[in-house]
Amino acid sequence: MQTRPHPTTPTKRRRVPLWDNARWIAITLVVIGHGILPLIAEDDIAYSVYLFIYSFHVAVFVTVSGYFAKSGPPSARSLRQILTDIVFPYFIFETIWSVAKWALGGEFSLDYTTASWTLWFLIALAIWRIVLPYLVLLRYPLLIAVAISIGAGYTETIDSTLAISRTLGMLPFFVFGWKLRQWQLTGKWLDLSSRVAWRWRAGAIALFAGVLLLMPFAIETWRDLKLRRFMLYDEAYVAIGYDDPWSGAIRLVLLLSAMLLAVAFLVLMPRGTRWFTPFGTATMYIYLLHTFILFPFRETPLLHGRQPFWVLPAMILFCIGISVVLSLKPVRRVFRPLVEPRARWLFRAEPSTATGTLVLPPGAMQPPPPASGEPATGGPASAEPAPEDPPATGPTPPG
């Protein structure tokens, strides 16, 4: 008697909590950095906290994005995801910001070449994903990325148009994240015993403590050096006030130190599930929506001038609250059409053209189904788990 084999269904890889923990904490630091920005002019402590956060948090965000980026030939699905996860949200929110500025009394202008506030990251992320497969064909992609970043700072012709200055300046972090995946460190780290892991964490804590203590100790030096402007990677050295040949060395030091701190940050992340782990799938919502909440603090004199001592910790707690609220499912359900537009009507129904210039596999233009009713993307730093990552408890990866 012949038995019919049972149909097998592909098993979904489960999310690794480490990465969702890192995503949410990193995006929360982004919110805190934006929230305390109005305080840094008059408050040395606020400025020290700001510099401490900016010394690593953007590097972490870009590194995690690079870790999950695919470096092979782009598939139809990955090309579609660049449009639905990055390009379409950019145009939607850039339009919203243009209308908002006009409603507040400004001149109405739809300029999609100049990103509003935080939207530069979407442009940069799209370019990084497109460029990575070509860059990794070269023998030393990380060294080349560092050279591109440093070299870009020597010319003023590379400016904020289409966020090209930041795209080139922070390219090493994206490639560094890709290199971390090639070294297959995640599985090794998760397999370490708690005792050994805490030895590494002790070193990471000591490193962060040293940086945190250094910031207020030399705060006037950092102001004189215009360190904050260097950390934004969006200006040429001459524009900052440095026209010496060695100016690129400052960016090199910042790049290397940020990479080291990014690794230390990941070492400190809990390896298991925590109360905030599910929030790691909502980083795109936090990233795109928090600026509307903080906009009044940025554009009004509410926090200008000397503030009482309690304002800084209050703003930090307020920003953490923003990150939590924007991670909740009701918020994501309401804003999903803006943050994750599917735009099925915009995609062609046929898999190929008459001349064969576009050849896609059947079903390639169908959107990937979201898992467990969750959004199909986890945010700027999201992607499918790396193949070498071992299964771990946590929500099923969306998409």
C-alpha positions in Angstrom: 0.0 0.0 0.0 1.5 3.3 -1.1 1.0 6.2 1.2 0.7 9.7 -0.1 3.3 12.0 1.4 1.9 14.8 3.4 2.4 18.2 1.9 5.1 20.2 3.6 4.8 23.8 4.4 7.8 26.0 4.6 8.7 26.9 8.2 9.2 30.5 9.0 12.3 31.6 10.8 11.6 33.2 14.1 12.9 36.6 15.0 16.0 36.8 17.1 15.1 38.9 20.2 18.6 40.4 20.3 18.0 42.4 17.1 14.5 43.6 18.0 15.9 44.7 21.3 18.7 46.6 19.5 16.3 48.2 17.0 13.9 49.5 19.6 16.5 50.9 22.0 18.4 52.5 19.0 15.3 54.2 17.7 14.4 55.4 21.2 17.8 57.0 21.4 17.1 58.7 18.1 13.9 60.2 19.6 15.8 61.3 22.8 18.5 62.9 20.7 15.9 64.9 18.7 13.9 65.7 21.9 16.8 67.3 23.9 18.3 69.1 20.9 16.7 72.5 21.9 18.4 72.2 25.3 22.0 71.8 24.2 22.8 75.5 23.4 22.5 76.6 27.1 23.0 73.3 29.0 26.4 71.6 29.1 24.9 68.5 30.7 22.3 68.2 27.9 25.0 68.8 25.3 27.1 66.1 26.9 24.2 63.6 26.8 23.5 64.6 23.2 27.1 64.0 22.1 27.2 60.7 24.0 24.1 59.5 22.1 25.3 60.7 18.8 28.6 59.1 19.2 27.1 55.7 18.4 23.3 55.6 18.0 23.1 56.5 14.2 26.0 54.1 13.7 24.0 51.3 15.4 21.0 52.0 13.3 22.9 52.0 10.0 25.0 49.0 11.1 21.9 46.9 11.9 20.4 47.9 8.5 23.5 46.8 6.8 23.6 43.5 8.7 20.3 42.5 7.2 20.9 43.9 3.8 21.1 41.4 0.9 24.3 41.6 -1.2 23.2 39.3 -4.0 21.5 40.2 -7.2 18.3 42.0 -6.4 15.2 39.8 -6.7 11.7 41.1 -7.7 10.6 41.0 -4.1 13.6 43.0 -2.9 13.1 45.6 -5.6 9.4 45.9 -4.7 10.3 46.2 -1.0 12.6 49.2 -1.7 9.6 50.9 -3.3 7.0 50.0 -0.7 9.1 50.2 2.4 11.3 53.2 1.5 10.5 55.2 -1.6 6.8 55.5 -1.3 6.9 56.4 2.4 9.5 59.0 1.6 7.2 60.7 -1.0 4.2 60.5 1.3 5.9 62.0 4.3 7.8 64.6 2.4 4.5 65.7 0.9 2.9 65.8 4.4 5.8 67.9 5.7 5.5 70.3 2.8 1.8 70.8 3.5 2.4 71.2 7.2 5.1 73.9 6.7 2.7 75.7 4.3 -0.1 75.5 6.9 2.1 77.1 9.5 2.7 80.1 7.3 5.6 79.0 5.2 5.9 79.0 1.4 4.4 75.9 -0.3 7.1 74.0 -2.1 7.3 70.3 -3.1 11.0 69.8 -3.2 11.7 66.1 -3.1 15.4 66.5 -3.6 15.8 68.0 -0.1 14.7 65.7 2.7 12.8 67.2 5.6 14.3 66.6 9.0 14.8 62.8 9.4 13.6 61.7 6.0 17.2 61.7 4.7 17.6 58.2 6.1 15.1 56.8 3.7 17.0 58.1 0.7 20.2 56.9 2.1 18.9 53.5 2.9 17.5 53.0 -0.6 20.9 54.0 -2.1 22.8 51.8 0.3 20.7 48.7 -0.6 21.1 49.4 -4.3 24.9 50.0 -4.2 25.8 47.2 -1.8 25.7 44.3 -4.3 28.1 46.2 -6.5 30.4 47.3 -3.7 30.9 43.9 -2.3 32.1 42.6 -5.6 35.3 44.5 -4.8 38.0 43.0 -2.7 38.0 45.5 0.3 34.5 46.9 0.4 34.8 48.3 4.0 38.1 50.0 3.3 36.7 51.5 0.1 33.6 52.7 1.9 35.8 54.4 4.5 37.8 56.1 1.8 34.6 57.2 0.1 33.3 58.7 3.3 36.5 60.6 4.2 37.0 61.8 0.6 33.4 63.1 0.3 34.1 65.5 3.1 36.8 67.3 1.1 34.4 68.6 -1.5 31.6 71.1 -1.0 29.9 70.0 -4.3 28.7 67.0 -2.3 25.8 68.5 -0.3 22.5 67.6 1.2 20.8 67.2 -2.2 19.1 63.8 -2.1 21.0 63.3 1.2 24.1 62.4 -0.8 26.5 63.8 1.8 25.2 61.7 4.6 24.7 58.7 2.3 28.4 58.7 1.5 29.5 59.8 4.9 27.7 57.0 6.7 28.3 54.3 4.1 31.0 52.6 6.2 28.5 51.8 8.9 26.2 50.0 6.4 29.1 48.0 5.0 30.4 47.3 8.5 27.0 45.8 9.3 27.2 43.6 6.2 30.7 42.5 7.3 29.5 41.5 10.8 27.0 39.2 9.1 29.7 37.6 7.0 31.7 36.9 10.1 28.6 35.0 11.4 29.0 36.4 14.9 25.4 36.2 16.0 25.2 32.5 16.5 28.5 32.4 18.3 27.4 35.2 20.6 24.0 33.6 21.4 25.8 30.3 22.2 28.1 31.9 24.8 27.4 31.1 28.4 26.1 34.0 30.6 29.4 34.1 32.5 31.5 34.7 29.4 28.9 37.1 27.9 29.0 39.2 31.0 32.8 39.5 30.7 32.3 41.1 27.3 29.5 43.2 28.7 31.7 44.4 31.5 34.2 45.7 28.9 31.3 47.4 27.0 30.0 49.1 30.1 33.5 50.3 31.0 33.8 51.7 27.4 30.5 53.6 27.5 31.2 54.8 31.0 34.5 56.3 29.8 32.8 58.0 26.9 30.0 59.4 29.1 32.5 60.8 31.6 34.7 62.3 28.9 31.9 64.3 27.3 31.2 66.8 30.2 34.9 66.8 31.2 35.9 68.3 27.8 32.6 70.0 26.8 34.2 73.3 25.9 36.7 71.5 23.7 33.9 69.7 21.9 32.1 73.0 21.3 35.3 74.6 19.9 36.0 71.6 17.7 32.4 71.7 16.4 32.1 68.0 17.1 28.4 67.9 16.8 28.5 69.0 13.1 31.1 66.4 12.4 28.9 63.7 13.9 26.0 64.6 11.5 28.1 63.7 8.3 26.2 66.2 6.2 28.8 69.0 5.7 32.1 69.4 4.0 35.1 70.0 6.3 35.5 73.5 4.9 31.9 74.3 5.7 32.5 73.3 9.3 35.7 75.5 9.5 38.4 73.0 8.7 40.4 73.5 5.5 43.5 71.6 6.5 44.6 68.4 4.7 44.3 66.4 7.9 40.7 67.3 8.4 39.6 63.8 7.2 41.4 62.3 10.2 38.7 63.6 12.4 36.0 61.8 10.4 38.2 58.7 10.4 38.5 58.7 14.2 34.7 59.2 14.5 34.0 56.4 12.1 36.2 53.9 13.9 35.1 54.9 17.4 31.4 54.7 16.4 31.9 51.2 15.0 33.5 50.2 18.2 30.7 51.7 20.2 28.1 50.1 18.0 29.6 46.7 18.7 29.7 47.5 22.4 26.0 48.5 22.2 25.0 45.2 20.6 27.0 43.3 23.2 24.9 45.0 25.9 21.6 44.1 24.3 19.6 41.4 26.1 19.7 38.1 24.2 16.3 37.0 25.3 12.8 38.4 25.0 12.0 41.5 27.2 8.8 43.6 27.5 10.0 45.9 24.8 11.1 43.2 22.3 7.9 43.3 20.2 8.4 47.0 19.8 11.4 46.2 17.6 9.0 45.5 14.7 7.6 49.1 14.9 10.8 51.2 14.3 9.5 52.6 11.0 6.4 54.0 12.8 8.5 55.5 15.6 11.0 57.0 13.1 8.4 58.6 10.8 5.9 59.8 13.4 7.9 61.0 16.4 9.0 64.1 14.5 5.4 65.4 14.4 5.2 65.2 18.2 8.5 66.9 18.7 8.0 69.5 16.0 6.5 72.1 18.5 9.6 71.8 20.8 11.9 72.3 17.8 10.1 75.2 16.2 8.9 77.2 19.2 10.9 78.9 22.0 9.4 76.6 24.6 12.7 75.0 25.5 15.0 77.8 24.5 17.3 79.5 27.0 18.3 78.2 30.4 15.9 75.6 31.8 15.4 74.2 35.3 17.5 71.0 36.0 14.5 68.7 35.8 13.6 69.6 32.2 16.4 67.3 30.8 15.3 64.1 32.6 11.7 65.0 31.9 12.3 65.3 28.2 14.2 62.0 28.2 11.3 60.2 29.9 8.8 62.0 27.6 10.8 60.7 24.5 10.8 57.1 25.9 7.0 57.4 26.3 6.7 58.6 22.7 8.7 55.5 21.5 6.5 53.2 23.5 3.2 54.7 22.4 4.1 54.8 18.7 5.0 51.1 19.0 1.5 50.1 20.0 -0.7 48.1 17.6 -3.6 50.7 17.6 -1.2 53.4 16.4 0.3 51.1 13.8 -3.1 50.1 12.5 -4.2 53.7 12.0 -1.0 54.9 10.3 -0.3 51.7 8.3 -1.5 53.2 5.0 1.0 56.0 5.3 4.0 54.1 6.8 3.5 50.9 4.8 1.6 51.7 1.6 1.0 48.6 -0.5 0.1 50.5 -3.6 -1.0 47.4 -5.5 -2.6 49.5 -8.2 0.7 51.0 -9.1 2.5 47.8 -9.9 2.2 46.1 -13.3 0.2 42.9 -13.4 2.2 41.2 -16.2 5.5 39.5 -15.2 7.3 40.6 -18.4 7.2 43.2 -21.1 6.8 42.5 -24.9 10.5 43.0 -25.5 11.6 41.0 -22.5 13.2 43.9 -20.8 11.5 43.0 -17.5 11.4 39.3 -16.7 10.0 38.4 -13.3 8.9 35.0 -11.9 5.2 34.3 -11.6 3.7 35.9 -8.5 6.7 38.2 -8.1 4.5 41.2 -8.0 2.3 39.9 -5.2 3.0 41.5 -1.9 4.5 39.3 0.8 1.9 38.4 3.4 2.4 40.0 6.8 2.9 37.6 9.7 0.4 37.3 12.5 -1.3 40.5 11.4 1.8 42.5 12.0 3.2 45.1 9.6 5.3 43.8 6.7 8.3 45.8 7.7 10.1 46.4 10.9 11.5 49.9 10.0 14.6 51.3 8.6 16.7 48.7 10.3 14.5 45.7 9.5 14.8 42.7 7.2 14.6 39.0 7.3 16.8 37.3 9.9 20.2 36.3 8.7 20.5 32.6 7.6 23.1 31.9 10.2 21.0 33.3 13.1 19.7 30.4 15.1 16.0 30.2 15.9 15.0 32.2 18.9 11.8 33.0 20.7 9.9 36.1 19.6 7.4 37.3 17.0 7.5 35.7 13.6 9.5 37.9 11.2 7.0 40.0 9.2 7.1 39.6 5.4 
